[in-house]
Amino acid sequence: MWRAYREKRGSLFIGRRVEQAMGNFMAHYTMFKVKDPESVSALTYMPHEDAPVTSFEEERLKAIKKKSN
């Protein structure tokens, strides 16, 4: 039961949870305060968090969307 929860929700370490919450808060705050932000990610404000692994197809779709804007 706990193993399934941890695989779905991540670590139970309170420091990581606080860092995620503050990263999300700062990303939302930045989106409202900065004129024309390109892309603000919560990961920008979380120095101890690793970026999720993406596939080649996902990266290619991101590049296509970026070019079309």
Secondary structure, DSSP 8 states (H G I E B T S, - for coil): -HHHHHHHH----HHHHHHHHHHHHHHHHHHHHSSS-S---GGGG-TT-------HHHHHHHHHHHHH-
